[in-house]
Amino acid sequence: MECLQNTGFNVWFKDDLTDQHQNQILAGWRRLVGTLAPGGLAPKALTPLIDEVELWARRVAAIEAGALKLYRFYAAKGS
């Protein structure tokens, strides 16, 4: 927030959306897993899917560790 203020923005509020985002991530993966049938994926789809799972698992771990946050700022350039 200080970065925005230091560059001349007026910040009216910020929302911490971290928990909501984490819930959306986990719900999305649950939905996907719920649609998969054993042997239902083409073998060449497995590697990209595994890479994506690993990426999102690292992000969730960072969120849980407090190292990653998601904020929404409402700000406008001051006069």
Secondary structure, DSSP 8 states (H G I E B T S, - for coil): -HHHHHTTEEEEEEEE-HHHHHHHHHHHHHHHHHH--TT-S-HHHHHHHHHHHHHHHHHHHHHHTTS---EEEEEEE--
